[in-house]
Amino acid sequence: MPEDVKFRPRRHHDDDYFDGFTIHAQGGVELRAFMVPRYKTSGLSGDEWRVHAQLNVNAGQVSRGFSSMKGLMANASHFIWTGARDLLDIPDALLVGRRKGIELFRQAFPIFGDAAFGFGWHATIASEGTRDVPWHHLTDDEERAVCQQVGCDAKPINVYRIKTFTLRDGTGQHAPKQYEAQHTWFCSRHTQRGDCGIEDCDTNLVLESGNGIPVIHETDESPSGLVVL
């Protein structure tokens, strides 16, 4: 994005703010929670970027996918308990939460289990400033410096004006008002938005700067399966 452009950020409707966590403890014990790009294609329901959050503990001891980072944060404890119970007492755990590759907070715990059980809660408390844990909220300039696809920290190439917005109360679309953020921006990898969504789709975006050329990675494409009964 040009440095002189100061559009206000508008978060994607699937954006849970946190998009990455790590926990490291003694002996190389590691937990990773991160977003995986998935461009769903379908001749029936259309194409769109879907959100997928992945939880990995110790390179596969636990490997579980979730439909959102919020869902991962809420349910990870169950899978850690059932799949990695032997790691809970490993000492000297460090929990780090991130957004767009930028560190939001870090907190040390005596053992891995203290950090891993309820790390979503630790993140929420840190963001509210109710513990003695330094917290960094991304500035508008930091948001403008990265793609607005969930979990992507790449430099944006294309800036778009949004024609109409989707109301959350189910009443449909409305024209943007002056006080609302009216722009979004993506890297080349996430420039093509598809035709499945309402607000987040190619026909609802007007290119204002950039080349508008999408470069989707083959590994991102995920055709929708059709079940014939």
C-alpha positions as a Markdown table, in Angstrom:
| # | Residue | x | y | z |
|---|---|---|---|---|
| 1 | Met | 0.0 | 0.0 | 0.0 |
| 2 | Pro | 1.3 | 3.5 | -0.8 |
| 3 | Glu | 2.8 | 5.1 | 2.4 |
| 4 | Asp | 0.7 | 8.2 | 1.9 |
| 5 | Val | -2.6 | 6.3 | 1.9 |
| 6 | Lys | -4.2 | 6.3 | 5.4 |
| 7 | Phe | -7.4 | 4.3 | 5.0 |
| 8 | Arg | -8.8 | 3.0 | 8.2 |
| 9 | Pro | -8.5 | -0.8 | 8.7 |
| 10 | Arg | -11.6 | -2.9 | 8.4 |
| 11 | Arg | -11.2 | -6.4 | 9.9 |
| 12 | His | -12.5 | -9.4 | 7.9 |
| 13 | His | -15.6 | -10.9 | 9.4 |
| 14 | Asp | -13.7 | -14.2 | 10.2 |
| 15 | Asp | -10.9 | -12.3 | 11.9 |
| 16 | Asp | -10.6 | -13.3 | 15.6 |
| 17 | Tyr | -7.7 | -10.9 | 16.1 |
| 18 | Phe | -5.4 | -13.5 | 17.5 |
| 19 | Asp | -4.1 | -15.7 | 14.7 |
| 20 | Gly | -1.1 | -17.4 | 16.1 |
| 21 | Phe | 0.2 | -18.9 | 19.4 |
| 22 | Thr | 3.3 | -20.8 | 20.4 |
| 23 | Ile | 4.3 | -22.4 | 23.7 |
| 24 | His | 7.9 | -23.6 | 24.2 |
| 25 | Ala | 9.0 | -25.6 | 27.2 |
| 26 | Gln | 12.1 | -27.6 | 28.3 |
| 27 | Gly | 13.3 | -30.4 | 26.1 |
| 28 | Gly | 12.0 | -28.9 | 22.8 |
| 29 | Val | 8.3 | -29.3 | 23.8 |
| 30 | Glu | 6.3 | -27.1 | 21.5 |
| 31 | Leu | 2.7 | -26.1 | 20.9 |
| 32 | Arg | 1.8 | -24.2 | 17.7 |
| 33 | Ala | -1.6 | -22.7 | 16.8 |
| 34 | Phe | -1.7 | -21.1 | 13.4 |
| 35 | Met | -4.0 | -20.3 | 10.4 |
| 36 | Val | -3.9 | -22.4 | 7.2 |
| 37 | Pro | -5.0 | -20.7 | 3.9 |
| 38 | Arg | -7.8 | -22.5 | 2.1 |
| 39 | Tyr | -9.4 | -21.3 | -1.1 |
| 40 | Lys | -12.6 | -23.3 | -1.3 |
| 41 | Thr | -13.8 | -23.8 | -4.9 |
| 42 | Ser | -17.2 | -25.1 | -5.9 |
| 43 | Gly | -19.3 | -25.1 | -9.1 |
| 44 | Leu | -22.4 | -25.1 | -6.9 |
| 45 | Ser | -21.9 | -22.8 | -3.9 |
| 46 | Gly | -19.1 | -20.7 | -5.4 |
| 47 | Asp | -15.5 | -19.9 | -4.4 |
| 48 | Glu | -14.3 | -18.2 | -1.3 |
| 49 | Trp | -11.5 | -18.0 | 1.2 |
| 50 | Arg | -12.3 | -20.3 | 4.2 |
| 51 | Val | -10.7 | -20.0 | 7.6 |
| 52 | His | -8.9 | -23.0 | 9.1 |
| 53 | Ala | -7.0 | -23.0 | 12.4 |
| 54 | Gln | -4.5 | -25.7 | 13.1 |
| 55 | Leu | -3.3 | -27.0 | 16.5 |
| 56 | Asn | -0.1 | -29.0 | 16.6 |
| 57 | Val | 1.7 | -30.3 | 19.7 |
| 58 | Asn | 5.2 | -31.8 | 19.4 |
| 59 | Ala | 5.2 | -32.3 | 15.6 |
| 60 | Gly | 2.1 | -34.4 | 15.5 |
| 61 | Gln | 1.5 | -35.8 | 19.0 |
| 62 | Val | -1.6 | -33.7 | 18.8 |
| 63 | Ser | -2.8 | -32.5 | 15.4 |
| 64 | Arg | -6.3 | -31.0 | 15.1 |
| 65 | Gly | -8.0 | -28.6 | 12.9 |
| 66 | Phe | -10.7 | -26.1 | 13.8 |
| 67 | Ser | -13.0 | -23.8 | 11.8 |
| 68 | Ser | -11.7 | -20.7 | 13.5 |
| 69 | Met | -9.0 | -19.5 | 15.9 |
| 70 | Lys | -11.7 | -18.7 | 18.4 |
| 71 | Gly | -12.9 | -22.3 | 18.2 |
| 72 | Leu | -9.3 | -23.6 | 18.7 |
| 73 | Met | -8.8 | -21.3 | 21.7 |
| 74 | Ala | -12.0 | -22.6 | 23.3 |
| 75 | Asn | -11.4 | -26.3 | 22.7 |
| 76 | Ala | -7.7 | -27.0 | 22.6 |
| 77 | Ser | -7.5 | -28.0 | 26.2 |
| 78 | His | -9.5 | -31.2 | 25.6 |
| 79 | Phe | -7.2 | -32.4 | 22.9 |
| 80 | Ile | -4.1 | -31.5 | 24.8 |
| 81 | Trp | -5.4 | -33.4 | 27.8 |
| 82 | Thr | -6.3 | -36.5 | 25.8 |
| 83 | Gly | -3.3 | -36.5 | 23.4 |
| 84 | Ala | -0.4 | -34.9 | 25.3 |
| 85 | Arg | -1.1 | -35.5 | 29.0 |
| 86 | Asp | 2.5 | -36.6 | 29.5 |
| 87 | Leu | 3.7 | -33.1 | 28.7 |
| 88 | Leu | 1.8 | -31.2 | 31.2 |
| 89 | Asp | 4.5 | -31.2 | 33.9 |
| 90 | Ile | 7.3 | -30.2 | 31.6 |
| 91 | Pro | 8.8 | -27.0 | 33.2 |
| 92 | Asp | 9.6 | -23.5 | 32.0 |
| 93 | Ala | 6.8 | -22.8 | 29.5 |
| 94 | Leu | 6.6 | -19.6 | 27.5 |
| 95 | Leu | 3.4 | -18.6 | 25.9 |
| 96 | Val | 3.4 | -16.0 | 23.0 |
| 97 | Gly | 0.4 | -14.7 | 21.2 |
| 98 | Arg | 0.6 | -13.0 | 17.8 |
| 99 | Arg | -1.4 | -11.2 | 15.1 |
| 100 | Lys | 0.0 | -10.9 | 11.6 |
| 101 | Gly | 3.3 | -12.2 | 12.8 |
| 102 | Ile | 3.6 | -9.3 | 15.3 |
| 103 | Glu | 3.9 | -10.3 | 19.0 |
| 104 | Leu | 1.0 | -9.1 | 21.2 |
| 105 | Phe | 2.0 | -10.5 | 24.5 |
| 106 | Arg | 4.2 | -13.1 | 26.2 |
| 107 | Gln | 3.9 | -14.8 | 29.5 |
| 108 | Ala | 6.0 | -17.3 | 31.4 |
| 109 | Phe | 4.5 | -20.3 | 33.3 |
| 110 | Pro | 6.1 | -22.8 | 35.7 |
| 111 | Ile | 5.0 | -25.8 | 33.6 |
| 112 | Phe | 3.6 | -26.5 | 30.1 |
| 113 | Gly | 0.1 | -27.4 | 31.4 |
| 114 | Asp | -0.3 | -24.0 | 33.0 |
| 115 | Ala | 0.4 | -22.3 | 29.7 |
| 116 | Ala | -1.5 | -24.8 | 27.5 |
| 117 | Phe | -4.7 | -25.2 | 29.5 |
| 118 | Gly | -6.8 | -22.2 | 28.7 |
| 119 | Phe | -4.2 | -20.2 | 26.7 |
| 120 | Gly | -7.2 | -18.4 | 25.1 |
| 121 | Trp | -8.1 | -17.2 | 28.6 |
| 122 | His | -4.6 | -16.0 | 29.2 |
| 123 | Ala | -4.7 | -14.1 | 25.9 |
| 124 | Thr | -8.0 | -12.5 | 26.8 |
| 125 | Ile | -6.8 | -11.4 | 30.2 |
| 126 | Ala | -3.6 | -10.0 | 28.7 |
| 127 | Ser | -5.6 | -8.0 | 26.1 |
| 128 | Glu | -7.7 | -6.5 | 28.9 |
| 129 | Gly | -4.7 | -5.3 | 30.8 |
| 130 | Thr | -5.8 | -7.0 | 34.1 |
| 131 | Arg | -2.5 | -8.8 | 34.6 |
| 132 | Asp | 1.1 | -7.5 | 34.8 |
| 133 | Val | 1.7 | -8.7 | 31.2 |
| 134 | Pro | 2.8 | -6.1 | 28.6 |
| 135 | Trp | 0.3 | -6.0 | 25.8 |
| 136 | His | 0.7 | -4.6 | 22.3 |
| 137 | His | -2.3 | -3.7 | 20.1 |
| 138 | Leu | -1.5 | -3.3 | 16.4 |
| 139 | Thr | -1.6 | 0.3 | 15.3 |
| 140 | Asp | -3.5 | 1.4 | 12.2 |
| 141 | Asp | -0.1 | 1.8 | 10.4 |
| 142 | Glu | 0.8 | -1.8 | 11.3 |
| 143 | Glu | -2.6 | -3.0 | 10.0 |
| 144 | Arg | -2.1 | -1.1 | 6.8 |
| 145 | Ala | 1.3 | -2.8 | 6.3 |
| 146 | Val | -0.1 | -6.3 | 6.1 |
| 147 | Cys | -2.7 | -8.2 | 4.0 |
| 148 | Gln | -6.2 | -8.2 | 5.6 |
| 149 | Gln | -6.8 | -11.9 | 4.9 |
| 150 | Val | -7.1 | -13.7 | 8.2 |
| 151 | Gly | -3.6 | -14.8 | 9.4 |
| 152 | Cys | -1.6 | -13.3 | 6.5 |
| 153 | Asp | 1.3 | -11.1 | 7.3 |
| 154 | Ala | 2.4 | -10.4 | 3.7 |
| 155 | Lys | 2.7 | -6.9 | 2.3 |
| 156 | Pro | -0.6 | -5.8 | 0.6 |
| 157 | Ile | -0.4 | -5.1 | -3.2 |
| 158 | Asn | -4.0 | -4.2 | -4.0 |
| 159 | Val | -6.3 | -1.8 | -2.2 |
| 160 | Tyr | -10.1 | -2.0 | -2.8 |
| 161 | Arg | -13.1 | 0.1 | -1.9 |
| 162 | Ile | -16.0 | -1.9 | -0.6 |
| 163 | Lys | -19.3 | -1.1 | -2.4 |
| 164 | Thr | -21.9 | -2.3 | 0.1 |
| 165 | Phe | -21.6 | -3.9 | 3.6 |
| 166 | Thr | -23.4 | -6.9 | 5.1 |
| 167 | Leu | -25.5 | -6.1 | 8.2 |
| 168 | Arg | -25.0 | -8.5 | 11.1 |
| 169 | Asp | -28.8 | -8.5 | 12.0 |
| 170 | Gly | -29.6 | -10.5 | 8.9 |
| 171 | Thr | -31.5 | -7.7 | 7.1 |
| 172 | Gly | -29.1 | -7.7 | 4.1 |
| 173 | Gln | -26.7 | -5.2 | 2.7 |
| 174 | His | -26.4 | -1.4 | 3.1 |
| 175 | Ala | -24.4 | 1.3 | 1.5 |
| 176 | Pro | -21.3 | 2.4 | 3.5 |
| 177 | Lys | -21.7 | 5.4 | 5.7 |
| 178 | Gln | -19.0 | 8.1 | 6.1 |
| 179 | Tyr | -18.0 | 7.0 | 9.6 |
| 180 | Glu | -17.4 | 3.4 | 8.5 |
| 181 | Ala | -14.1 | 2.0 | 7.3 |
| 182 | Gln | -14.7 | 1.5 | 3.6 |
| 183 | His | -11.5 | -0.1 | 2.2 |
| 184 | Thr | -9.6 | -3.4 | 2.4 |
| 185 | Trp | -6.3 | -4.6 | 1.0 |
| 186 | Phe | -4.8 | -7.9 | 0.1 |
| 187 | Cys | -1.5 | -9.4 | -1.1 |
| 188 | Ser | -1.5 | -11.1 | -4.5 |
| 189 | Arg | -2.0 | -14.5 | -3.0 |
| 190 | His | -5.3 | -13.4 | -1.5 |
| 191 | Thr | -6.5 | -10.9 | -4.1 |
| 192 | Gln | -9.0 | -13.1 | -5.7 |
| 193 | Arg | -12.0 | -13.2 | -3.3 |
| 194 | Gly | -14.4 | -15.5 | -5.2 |
| 195 | Asp | -18.1 | -15.3 | -5.7 |
| 196 | Cys | -19.5 | -17.1 | -2.7 |
| 197 | Gly | -19.6 | -14.2 | -0.2 |
| 198 | Ile | -21.7 | -11.1 | -0.2 |
| 199 | Glu | -19.5 | -8.4 | 1.3 |
| 200 | Asp | -16.2 | -10.2 | 0.7 |
| 201 | Cys | -16.5 | -11.1 | -3.0 |
| 202 | Asp | -14.9 | -9.9 | -6.3 |
| 203 | Thr | -18.0 | -8.1 | -7.5 |
| 204 | Asn | -18.3 | -6.0 | -4.3 |
| 205 | Leu | -14.7 | -4.7 | -4.5 |
| 206 | Val | -13.5 | -1.7 | -6.6 |
| 207 | Leu | -9.7 | -1.6 | -7.2 |
| 208 | Glu | -8.3 | 1.7 | -6.1 |
| 209 | Ser | -4.6 | 0.9 | -6.3 |
| 210 | Gly | -2.4 | -2.0 | -7.3 |
| 211 | Asn | -2.4 | -4.3 | -10.3 |
| 212 | Gly | -5.4 | -6.4 | -9.3 |
| 213 | Ile | -3.7 | -9.6 | -10.5 |
| 214 | Pro | -4.3 | -12.6 | -8.2 |
| 215 | Val | -1.6 | -15.3 | -7.7 |
| 216 | Ile | -3.3 | -18.2 | -5.9 |
| 217 | His | -1.0 | -21.0 | -4.7 |
| 218 | Glu | -2.0 | -24.4 | -5.9 |
| 219 | Thr | -1.6 | -25.8 | -2.4 |
| 220 | Asp | -4.3 | -23.3 | -1.2 |
| 221 | Glu | -7.0 | -24.6 | -3.5 |
| 222 | Ser | -9.5 | -26.9 | -1.8 |
| 223 | Pro | -12.3 | -28.2 | -4.1 |
| 224 | Ser | -15.6 | -28.7 | -2.3 |
| 225 | Gly | -16.7 | -32.4 | -2.3 |
| 226 | Leu | -20.1 | -33.3 | -3.7 |
| 227 | Val | -21.9 | -36.2 | -2.0 |
| 228 | Val | -24.4 | -38.0 | -4.2 |
| 229 | Leu | -27.0 | -39.9 | -2.2 |
